[in-house]
Amino acid sequence: MGRLPVGASIAVDGACLTIVARRNGRPSSFAADVGPETLSCTTLGSLASGARVHLEPALRLGDALGGHMMSGHVDGVGTVERATKRGGTLALRIRAPAEVAPFLFHKGSIAVDGVSLTVNAIAGSTFEILLIPHTLAVTLLGELRPGGRVNLEADMIAKQVARLVARTHGR
């Protein structure tokens, strides 16, 4: 988390929040205000005190983009249907809510609890991602089990193209 100041943006399990207070020390901590919209479309309201989460500061202009473009605006909450070990990898099948499913496509990007991943397979409103050993080592995604709820952010470009087409064709 470094030395992010009050007012800085930080994604918590993929949900972009604003730091409103800081406590230095070991460990350092921060506070963020969370409104009704965020609580209604993310898993943040179900977090217990002390829960481990993914944290990611906002990308600064000029920083290298090392993955997919994600905004930190969660589109909905999905449910893990299956977690299958495949050698040193883990395949997760996740059911996407209606507001996310239209934007899923093979080899497209999806953020799961703020971790940008590639969609490997789609069947209706379910999709599969494959977590490689590195991802398992540096994220909490390997702890997910069937029934677990996850924040989802669909491919940013797919969402914008769909909105443009809908406006252009009056849908």
Backbone as ProteinMPNN parsed JSONL, in Angstrom:
{"seq_chain_A": "MGRLPVGASIAVDGACLTIVARRNGRPSSFAADVGPETLSCTTLGSLASGARVHLEPALRLGDALGGHMMSGHVDGVGTVERATKRGGTLALRIRAPAEVAPFLFHKGSIAVDGVSLTVNAIAGSTFEILLIPHTLAVTLLGELRPGGRVNLEADMIAKQVARLVARTHGR", "coords_chain_A": {"N_chain_A": [[0.825, -1.187, 0.0], [2.105, 1.12, 0.457], [2.757, 4.597, 0.652], [0.229, 5.907, 0.302], [-1.696, 8.807, 0.076], [-4.309, 10.501, 1.996], [-7.26, 10.795, 0.184], [-6.388, 9.485, -2.05], [-7.002, 6.962, -4.554], [-7.868, 3.538, -4.143], [-8.143, 0.156, -4.937], [-10.188, -2.248, -3.475], [-10.524, -5.544, -3.237], [-11.206, -5.248, -5.891], [-12.999, -3.127, -5.966], [-13.131, 0.257, -6.395], [-12.113, 2.606, -4.096], [-11.946, 5.55, -2.0], [-9.332, 6.756, -0.064], [-9.881, 7.9, 3.142], [-8.854, 8.267, 5.633], [-5.793, 7.662, 7.407], [-3.583, 5.397, 9.099], [-0.483, 5.204, 10.318], [2.318, 3.008, 10.862], [3.011, -0.349, 11.982], [0.987, -2.967, 11.477], [0.255, -0.702, 8.761], [-2.765, 1.119, 8.142], [-5.907, 1.976, 6.568], [-8.856, 3.983, 6.104], [-12.014, 3.968, 4.469], [-14.875, 5.458, 3.02], [-17.938, 3.856, 2.346], [-20.549, 3.702, 0.187], [-24.16, 3.208, -0.361], [-24.528, 2.268, -3.048], [-22.097, 0.968, -3.66], [-22.154, -1.028, -1.702], [-24.371, -2.439, -2.571], [-23.629, -3.653, -4.968], [-21.315, -5.103, -4.655], [-19.119, -7.344, -2.807], [-18.244, -6.204, -0.508], [-19.729, -5.44, 1.778], [-20.096, -7.789, 3.145], [-17.726, -8.473, 4.276], [-15.712, -9.556, 6.966], [-14.32, -8.118, 9.94], [-10.862, -7.682, 9.761], [-10.555, -9.356, 7.6], [-8.77, -10.787, 4.872], [-7.865, -9.12, 1.89], [-7.655, -8.201, -1.604], [-5.539, -5.59, -2.573], [-5.051, -2.73, -4.53], [-3.346, -0.014, -5.786], [-4.303, 2.95, -7.647], [-3.5, 3.153, -11.103], [-0.917, 5.196, -12.268], [-0.591, 7.937, -14.533], [1.573, 7.304, -17.132], [2.676, 5.053, -15.986], [3.621, 1.64, -16.589], [1.435, -0.518, -18.302], [0.587, -3.493, -17.188], [-1.241, -5.496, -17.633], [-4.695, -6.243, -18.185], [-6.992, -3.596, -19.057], [-8.624, -2.168, -16.437], [-11.166, -0.673, -14.431], [-11.892, -0.58, -11.771], [-14.492, -0.438, -11.131], [-16.917, -2.256, -10.051], [-19.012, -4.562, -11.659], [-20.848, -6.466, -10.882], [-21.776, -9.245, -8.704], [-20.452, -12.441, -8.681], [-20.789, -16.06, -8.447], [-18.858, -18.71, -7.256], [-18.833, -21.774, -8.819], [-17.416, -24.101, -9.223], [-14.244, -25.441, -8.322], [-11.386, -26.671, -9.583], [-8.519, -28.594, -9.387], [-5.811, -28.694, -11.593], [-3.116, -30.148, -12.273], [-0.538, -27.996, -11.449], [-2.208, -25.874, -11.533], [-5.319, -24.047, -11.077], [-8.601, -24.386, -11.951], [-11.346, -22.293, -12.13], [-14.814, -22.202, -12.109], [-17.268, -19.871, -12.64], [-20.388, -18.385, -11.962], [-21.849, -15.781, -13.595], [-23.625, -12.728, -12.9], [-26.66, -11.398, -14.417], [-26.088, -8.803, -15.328], [-23.435, -8.869, -16.024], [-22.89, -11.091, -17.643], [-23.463, -10.671, -20.523], [-21.127, -9.505, -21.45], [-19.074, -11.262, -21.465], [-16.569, -13.027, -23.146], [-14.774, -15.435, -25.079], [-11.388, -15.562, -24.371], [-11.464, -12.972, -23.578], [-11.158, -10.29, -21.149], [-11.6, -10.396, -17.595], [-12.188, -9.198, -14.367], [-11.693, -10.644, -11.281], [-12.477, -10.291, -8.058], [-10.821, -8.086, -8.243], [-8.568, -9.013, -9.54], [-7.129, -9.21, -12.602], [-7.97, -11.294, -15.233], [-8.03, -13.917, -17.778], [-10.71, -15.029, -19.73], [-11.356, -18.374, -20.23], [-13.255, -20.227, -21.065], [-16.758, -20.373, -21.897], [-20.102, -20.914, -20.943], [-23.267, -20.334, -21.366], [-24.245, -18.294, -18.776], [-22.065, -18.835, -17.278], [-18.555, -18.918, -16.692], [-15.123, -19.856, -17.227], [-11.997, -19.618, -15.645], [-8.452, -19.919, -15.565], [-6.127, -20.389, -13.133], [-2.808, -19.777, -12.868], [0.287, -21.065, -11.397], [1.795, -18.784, -10.468], [-0.177, -16.764, -10.153], [-1.746, -18.014, -8.219], [0.065, -17.943, -6.129], [0.391, -15.216, -5.525], [-2.068, -14.073, -5.051], [-5.318, -14.189, -3.431], [-7.049, -15.894, -4.608], [-6.834, -18.673, -4.851], [-7.96, -19.64, -2.579], [-10.651, -19.675, -2.926], [-13.821, -21.288, -2.907], [-16.521, -23.52, -3.937], [-19.635, -21.835, -3.964], [-18.629, -19.519, -2.942], [-18.611, -15.941, -3.051], [-17.81, -13.456, -5.447], [-16.396, -10.357, -6.55], [-17.017, -8.956, -9.713], [-15.685, -7.509, -12.625], [-16.391, -6.657, -15.796], [-14.957, -6.865, -19.12], [-13.671, -3.817, -20.097], [-13.582, -2.583, -22.641], [-15.399, -4.137, -24.121], [-17.781, -3.476, -22.792], [-18.03, -0.749, -23.409], [-18.204, -0.785, -26.215], [-20.6, -2.223, -26.525], [-22.411, -0.392, -25.357], [-22.169, 1.777, -27.116], [-23.093, 0.611, -29.519], [-25.717, 0.025, -28.748], [-26.741, 2.621, -28.334], [-26.434, 3.685, -30.903], [-28.088, 2.066, -32.436], [-30.482, 2.411, -31.23], [-31.338, 0.829, -29.006]], "CA_chain_A": [[0.0, 0.0, 0.0], [3.025, 2.25, 0.401], [2.407, 5.844, 1.338], [-0.882, 6.564, -0.375], [-2.243, 9.865, 0.93], [-5.752, 10.696, 2.072], [-7.752, 11.262, -1.107], [-5.941, 8.582, -3.116], [-7.868, 5.833, -4.88], [-7.323, 2.204, -3.955], [-9.139, -0.888, -5.182], [-10.284, -3.268, -2.432], [-11.192, -6.649, -3.931], [-11.678, -4.774, -7.185], [-13.884, -1.967, -5.848], [-12.362, 1.481, -6.218], [-12.513, 3.408, -2.945], [-11.097, 6.702, -1.703], [-8.778, 6.744, 1.291], [-10.341, 9.08, 3.884], [-8.034, 8.387, 6.847], [-4.628, 6.763, 7.413], [-2.871, 5.146, 10.349], [0.85, 4.682, 10.017], [2.792, 2.021, 11.825], [3.074, -1.723, 11.473], [0.743, -2.652, 10.071], [-0.453, 0.538, 8.476], [-4.143, 0.856, 7.744], [-6.608, 3.125, 6.033], [-10.312, 3.921, 6.158], [-12.702, 4.451, 3.273], [-16.328, 5.498, 3.122], [-18.567, 2.972, 1.373], [-21.95, 4.09, 0.069], [-25.156, 2.178, -0.678], [-24.296, 1.692, -4.381], [-20.99, 0.017, -3.542], [-22.61, -2.17, -0.905], [-25.375, -3.219, -3.301], [-23.12, -4.37, -6.145], [-20.034, -5.744, -4.346], [-19.092, -8.207, -1.626], [-17.59, -5.492, 0.595], [-20.576, -5.417, 2.961], [-20.054, -9.073, 3.849], [-16.384, -8.709, 4.821], [-15.548, -9.519, 8.42], [-13.175, -7.342, 10.403], [-9.605, -8.411, 9.649], [-10.531, -10.217, 6.413], [-7.732, -10.496, 3.882], [-8.427, -8.64, 0.63], [-6.71, -7.723, -2.612], [-5.403, -4.137, -2.615], [-4.3, -2.258, -5.689], [-3.448, 1.438, -5.972], [-4.637, 3.38, -8.998], [-2.408, 3.301, -12.054], [-0.585, 6.597, -12.522], [-0.282, 8.255, -15.908], [2.977, 7.027, -17.424], [3.037, 3.716, -15.5], [3.461, 0.56, -17.552], [0.21, -1.297, -18.159], [1.063, -4.871, -17.194], [-2.347, -6.447, -17.72], [-5.873, -5.73, -18.868], [-7.484, -2.31, -18.565], [-9.731, -2.323, -15.499], [-11.45, 0.636, -13.844], [-12.205, -0.657, -10.349], [-15.931, -0.261, -10.98], [-17.462, -3.613, -10.046], [-20.267, -4.661, -12.404], [-21.767, -7.362, -10.197], [-21.202, -10.298, -7.872], [-20.598, -13.796, -9.216], [-20.702, -17.157, -7.485], [-17.986, -19.813, -7.669], [-19.563, -23.038, -8.939], [-16.508, -25.239, -9.133], [-12.796, -25.194, -8.255], [-10.794, -27.95, -9.959], [-7.067, -28.576, -9.552], [-5.294, -29.289, -12.826], [-1.666, -30.047, -12.092], [-0.213, -26.882, -10.564], [-3.137, -24.783, -11.774], [-6.658, -24.189, -10.516], [-9.663, -23.888, -12.826], [-12.533, -21.833, -11.412], [-16.012, -21.917, -12.904], [-18.0, -18.832, -11.921], [-21.644, -17.947, -12.566], [-21.921, -14.318, -13.644], [-24.984, -12.195, -12.865], [-27.194, -10.949, -15.708], [-25.476, -7.551, -15.787], [-22.054, -9.129, -16.46], [-22.85, -12.175, -18.627], [-23.376, -10.284, -21.941], [-19.809, -8.98, -21.793], [-18.097, -12.347, -21.409], [-16.229, -13.654, -24.414], [-13.583, -16.282, -25.037], [-10.113, -14.832, -24.374], [-11.675, -11.612, -23.094], [-10.683, -10.111, -19.779], [-12.554, -10.295, -16.496], [-11.523, -9.044, -13.077], [-12.318, -11.407, -10.206], [-11.971, -9.665, -6.83], [-9.775, -7.128, -8.591], [-7.457, -9.65, -10.25], [-7.439, -9.261, -14.025], [-7.74, -12.648, -15.74], [-8.529, -14.201, -19.118], [-11.8, -16.012, -19.805], [-10.928, -19.522, -21.037], [-14.419, -20.928, -21.606], [-18.046, -19.788, -21.535], [-21.298, -21.73, -21.173], [-24.367, -19.523, -20.842], [-23.764, -17.207, -17.918], [-20.903, -19.274, -16.503], [-17.277, -18.827, -17.398], [-14.015, -20.516, -16.537], [-10.671, -19.001, -15.666], [-7.414, -20.842, -15.123], [-5.15, -19.687, -12.316], [-1.472, -20.379, -12.965], [0.958, -21.061, -10.097], [2.16, -17.432, -10.025], [-1.395, -16.103, -9.677], [-2.103, -18.667, -6.958], [1.033, -17.555, -5.099], [0.367, -13.791, -5.181], [-3.439, -13.618, -4.806], [-6.125, -15.003, -2.522], [-8.03, -16.621, -5.409], [-6.715, -20.101, -4.606], [-8.764, -19.979, -1.405], [-12.069, -19.687, -3.273], [-14.498, -22.581, -2.917], [-17.894, -23.424, -4.444], [-20.525, -21.031, -3.132], [-17.989, -18.239, -2.638], [-19.053, -14.804, -3.858], [-16.676, -12.67, -5.926], [-16.669, -9.145, -7.317], [-16.661, -9.103, -11.119], [-15.671, -6.357, -13.522], [-16.3, -7.146, -17.168], [-14.036, -6.219, -20.058], [-14.012, -2.413, -20.265], [-13.814, -2.264, -24.05], [-16.653, -4.793, -24.509], [-18.892, -2.691, -22.25], [-18.163, 0.505, -24.151], [-18.692, -1.108, -27.561], [-22.029, -2.566, -26.389], [-23.158, 0.846, -25.113], [-22.167, 2.54, -28.363], [-23.986, -0.066, -30.466], [-27.089, 0.209, -28.267], [-27.127, 4.011, -28.618], [-26.488, 3.881, -32.355], [-29.213, 1.32, -32.988], [-31.673, 2.737, -30.457], [-31.798, -0.243, -28.097]], "C_chain_A": [[0.869, 1.251, 0.0], [2.55, 3.443, 1.199], [1.3, 6.583, 0.598], [-1.512, 7.593, 0.552], [-3.765, 9.801, 1.023], [-6.187, 11.311, 0.744], [-7.357, 10.371, -2.266], [-6.97, 7.476, -3.34], [-7.128, 4.531, -4.636], [-8.45, 1.202, -4.199], [-9.035, -1.927, -4.073], [-11.137, -4.392, -3.015], [-11.866, -6.17, -5.211], [-12.575, -3.561, -7.145], [-13.064, -0.727, -5.529], [-12.948, 2.314, -5.083], [-11.548, 4.579, -2.781], [-10.63, 6.613, -0.261], [-9.195, 8.033, 1.993], [-9.585, 9.281, 5.189], [-6.925, 7.353, 6.763], [-4.134, 6.583, 8.821], [-1.543, 4.529, 9.952], [1.258, 3.696, 11.097], [2.847, 0.659, 11.174], [2.014, -2.561, 12.147], [0.074, -1.291, 9.92], [-1.874, 0.169, 8.06], [-4.74, 2.124, 7.161], [-8.099, 2.907, 6.223], [-10.861, 4.485, 4.861], [-14.192, 4.473, 3.562], [-16.897, 4.62, 2.012], [-20.057, 3.286, 1.356], [-22.863, 2.941, -0.32], [-24.938, 1.52, -2.041], [-23.2, 0.642, -4.321], [-21.418, -1.216, -2.766], [-23.589, -3.052, -1.675], [-24.792, -4.032, -4.449], [-21.744, -4.995, -5.919], [-20.197, -6.668, -3.141], [-18.553, -7.478, -0.388], [-18.419, -5.497, 1.878], [-20.546, -6.706, 3.759], [-18.681, -9.392, 4.427], [-16.388, -8.627, 6.338], [-14.329, -8.668, 8.763], [-11.922, -8.217, 10.337], [-9.512, -9.331, 8.444], [-9.395, -9.8, 5.48], [-8.409, -10.134, 2.561], [-7.297, -8.316, -0.338], [-6.716, -6.197, -2.583], [-4.586, -3.749, -3.837], [-4.472, -0.751, -5.808], [-3.791, 1.749, -7.424], [-3.374, 3.486, -9.842], [-2.174, 4.79, -12.292], [-0.26, 6.778, -13.998], [1.214, 8.066, -16.129], [3.444, 5.682, -16.911], [2.838, 2.697, -16.617], [2.166, -0.18, -17.255], [0.601, -2.754, -18.303], [-0.037, -5.903, -17.289], [-3.48, -5.85, -18.513], [-6.268, -4.379, -18.286], [-8.714, -2.554, -17.689], [-9.925, -0.981, -14.797], [-11.644, 0.601, -12.332], [-13.673, -0.392, -10.081], [-16.581, -1.63, -11.158], [-18.823, -3.61, -10.739], [-21.285, -5.554, -11.717], [-21.017, -8.416, -9.417], [-21.507, -11.649, -8.506], [-20.463, -14.818, -8.101], [-19.828, -18.268, -8.042], [-18.821, -21.09, -7.682], [-18.657, -24.248, -8.765], [-15.072, -24.748, -9.093], [-12.125, -26.547, -8.468], [-9.291, -27.802, -10.133], [-6.708, -29.296, -10.843], [-3.773, -29.142, -12.795], [-1.388, -28.947, -11.088], [-1.142, -25.7, -10.732], [-4.466, -25.054, -11.084], [-7.641, -23.577, -11.499], [-10.853, -23.516, -11.964], [-13.658, -21.617, -12.403], [-16.878, -21.006, -12.053], [-19.282, -18.498, -12.688], [-21.7, -16.423, -12.455], [-23.378, -13.872, -13.538], [-25.38, -11.65, -14.239], [-26.512, -9.684, -16.22], [-24.036, -7.731, -16.275], [-22.007, -10.103, -17.638], [-22.752, -11.721, -20.083], [-21.986, -9.833, -22.397], [-18.702, -10.023, -21.705], [-17.824, -12.858, -22.814], [-14.907, -14.388, -24.282], [-12.334, -15.445, -25.271], [-10.277, -13.359, -24.027], [-11.171, -11.496, -21.671], [-11.855, -9.999, -18.821], [-11.736, -10.09, -15.223], [-12.352, -9.785, -12.037], [-11.686, -10.931, -8.902], [-10.762, -8.782, -7.112], [-8.593, -7.703, -9.324], [-7.87, -9.823, -11.706], [-7.012, -10.609, -14.608], [-8.328, -12.788, -17.134], [-9.604, -15.275, -19.042], [-11.358, -17.135, -20.738], [-12.08, -20.275, -21.673], [-15.679, -20.245, -21.107], [-19.139, -20.809, -21.845], [-22.466, -20.981, -20.547], [-23.822, -18.374, -20.026], [-22.622, -17.653, -17.008], [-19.652, -19.149, -17.354], [-16.216, -19.517, -16.566], [-12.747, -19.708, -16.72], [-9.682, -20.039, -15.147], [-6.35, -20.04, -14.389], [-3.829, -20.44, -12.363], [-0.788, -20.308, -11.598], [1.329, -19.667, -9.585], [0.939, -16.707, -9.451], [-1.839, -16.695, -8.35], [-1.191, -18.215, -5.819], [0.861, -16.111, -4.638], [-1.037, -13.225, -4.972], [-4.114, -14.542, -3.79], [-7.089, -15.912, -3.281], [-7.971, -18.131, -5.214], [-7.513, -20.574, -3.405], [-10.258, -20.057, -1.707], [-12.601, -21.11, -3.362], [-15.891, -22.418, -3.487], [-18.813, -22.723, -3.441], [-19.943, -19.68, -2.77], [-18.463, -17.151, -3.584], [-17.845, -13.941, -4.2], [-17.157, -11.429, -6.677], [-16.185, -9.356, -8.748], [-16.7, -7.749, -11.816], [-15.427, -6.89, -14.92], [-15.326, -6.313, -17.989], [-14.51, -4.795, -20.376], [-14.341, -2.063, -21.718], [-15.119, -2.896, -24.526], [-17.852, -3.991, -24.01], [-19.114, -1.419, -23.054], [-18.68, 0.271, -25.565], [-20.185, -1.425, -27.507], [-22.874, -1.314, -26.165], [-23.252, 1.693, -26.371], [-23.124, 1.925, -29.379], [-25.442, 0.141, -30.041], [-27.588, 1.632, -28.556], [-27.332, 4.249, -30.105], [-27.707, 3.209, -32.967], [-30.482, 1.465, -32.156], [-32.203, 1.642, -29.553], [-31.552, 0.117, -26.66]], "O_chain_A": [[0.421, 2.322, -0.41], [2.006, 3.3, 2.294], [1.438, 7.77, 0.303], [-1.83, 7.278, 1.699], [-4.421, 9.131, 0.226], [-5.552, 12.239, 0.245], [-7.923, 10.481, -3.353], [-7.711, 7.105, -2.43], [-5.927, 4.424, -4.884], [-9.571, 1.384, -3.724], [-7.952, -2.424, -3.767], [-12.33, -4.211, -3.257], [-12.953, -6.625, -5.567], [-12.892, -3.006, -8.197], [-12.382, -0.673, -4.505], [-14.122, 2.681, -5.106], [-10.463, 4.586, -3.362], [-11.433, 6.42, 0.652], [-8.906, 9.129, 1.511], [-9.665, 10.352, 5.791], [-7.082, 6.305, 6.136], [-4.241, 7.488, 9.65], [-1.492, 3.467, 9.33], [0.596, 3.581, 12.129], [2.741, 0.536, 9.953], [2.151, -2.844, 13.337], [-0.585, -0.8, 10.836], [-2.14, -0.969, 7.672], [-4.155, 3.203, 7.25], [-8.55, 1.789, 6.472], [-10.259, 5.359, 4.237], [-14.709, 3.606, 4.267], [-16.407, 4.633, 0.882], [-20.743, 3.156, 2.37], [-22.399, 1.83, -0.579], [-25.147, 0.314, -2.171], [-23.351, -0.451, -4.867], [-21.074, -2.336, -3.144], [-23.638, -4.264, -1.464], [-25.405, -5.014, -4.869], [-21.075, -5.377, -6.879], [-21.269, -6.755, -2.542], [-18.423, -8.088, 0.673], [-17.85, -5.553, 2.968], [-20.93, -6.718, 4.928], [-18.486, -10.462, 5.004], [-16.999, -7.73, 6.92], [-13.415, -8.525, 7.95], [-11.927, -9.356, 10.805], [-8.506, -10.018, 8.271], [-9.104, -8.615, 5.324], [-9.394, -10.756, 2.163], [-6.139, -8.176, 0.057], [-7.781, -5.58, -2.569], [-3.562, -4.362, -4.137], [-5.594, -0.256, -5.918], [-3.595, 0.921, -8.314], [-2.312, 3.863, -9.347], [-3.121, 5.551, -12.493], [0.284, 5.877, -14.635], [2.027, 8.614, -15.386], [4.491, 5.194, -17.335], [1.986, 2.876, -17.487], [1.84, -0.437, -16.096], [0.912, -3.211, -19.403], [0.211, -7.085, -17.048], [-3.258, -5.041, -19.413], [-5.916, -4.06, -17.15], [-9.722, -3.084, -18.156], [-8.965, -0.238, -14.592], [-11.568, 1.641, -11.676], [-14.064, -0.149, -8.939], [-16.769, -2.099, -12.28], [-19.678, -2.772, -10.45], [-22.484, -5.406, -11.954], [-19.789, -8.483, -9.453], [-22.654, -11.962, -8.825], [-20.082, -14.497, -6.975], [-20.032, -18.718, -9.17], [-19.44, -21.445, -6.679], [-19.066, -25.28, -8.233], [-14.723, -23.764, -9.744], [-12.268, -27.456, -7.651], [-8.833, -26.984, -10.93], [-7.235, -30.368, -11.143], [-3.224, -28.134, -13.24], [-1.941, -28.958, -9.989], [-0.911, -24.64, -10.152], [-4.707, -26.148, -10.575], [-7.537, -22.4, -11.844], [-11.32, -24.322, -11.159], [-13.487, -20.935, -13.414], [-17.188, -21.316, -10.902], [-19.262, -18.348, -13.91], [-21.609, -15.859, -11.364], [-24.272, -14.56, -14.031], [-24.532, -11.467, -15.112], [-26.372, -9.511, -17.43], [-23.48, -6.817, -16.886], [-21.174, -9.955, -18.531], [-22.005, -12.341, -20.84], [-21.707, -9.787, -23.595], [-17.524, -9.697, -21.854], [-18.756, -13.093, -23.584], [-14.043, -14.019, -23.487], [-12.242, -14.711, -26.255], [-9.334, -12.581, -24.166], [-10.799, -12.495, -21.056], [-12.948, -9.568, -19.188], [-10.708, -10.739, -15.029], [-13.56, -9.577, -11.927], [-10.496, -11.145, -8.669], [-9.811, -8.733, -6.332], [-7.689, -6.959, -9.703], [-8.85, -10.506, -12.001], [-5.854, -11.013, -14.494], [-9.033, -11.902, -17.617], [-9.433, -16.297, -18.379], [-11.024, -16.888, -21.897], [-11.904, -20.901, -22.718], [-15.686, -19.621, -20.045], [-19.103, -21.482, -22.876], [-22.632, -20.996, -19.328], [-23.031, -17.571, -20.521], [-22.251, -16.938, -16.078], [-19.697, -19.262, -18.579], [-16.383, -19.735, -15.366], [-12.464, -19.188, -17.799], [-10.048, -20.929, -14.38], [-5.747, -19.127, -14.952], [-3.746, -21.597, -11.951], [-1.237, -19.564, -10.727], [1.191, -19.395, -8.393], [1.021, -16.105, -8.381], [-2.262, -15.965, -7.453], [-1.63, -18.115, -4.673], [1.15, -15.8, -3.483], [-1.187, -12.026, -4.74], [-3.54, -15.541, -3.356], [-7.87, -16.631, -2.658], [-8.984, -18.806, -5.4], [-7.722, -21.774, -3.229], [-11.045, -20.458, -0.85], [-11.915, -22.017, -3.834], [-16.41, -21.302, -3.526], [-18.768, -22.985, -2.239], [-20.671, -18.786, -2.338], [-18.688, -17.398, -4.769], [-16.969, -13.718, -3.364], [-18.189, -11.453, -7.348], [-15.088, -9.866, -8.974], [-17.62, -6.955, -11.621], [-14.393, -7.498, -15.197], [-14.932, -5.212, -17.602], [-15.623, -4.602, -20.866], [-15.287, -1.32, -21.978], [-15.873, -2.26, -25.262], [-18.837, -3.842, -24.734], [-20.252, -1.053, -23.345], [-19.502, 1.042, -26.061], [-20.951, -0.953, -28.347], [-23.957, -1.197, -26.739], [-24.303, 2.265, -26.658], [-23.884, 2.644, -30.028], [-26.302, 0.402, -30.882], [-28.73, 1.816, -28.975], [-28.275, 4.925, -30.517], [-28.295, 3.731, -33.914], [-31.447, 0.726, -32.355], [-33.414, 1.542, -29.356], [-31.874, -0.664, -25.764]]}, "name": "protein", "num_of_chains": 1, "seq": "MGRLPVGASIAVDGACLTIVARRNGRPSSFAADVGPETLSCTTLGSLASGARVHLEPALRLGDALGGHMMSGHVDGVGTVERATKRGGTLALRIRAPAEVAPFLFHKGSIAVDGVSLTVNAIAGSTFEILLIPHTLAVTLLGELRPGGRVNLEADMIAKQVARLVARTHGR"}
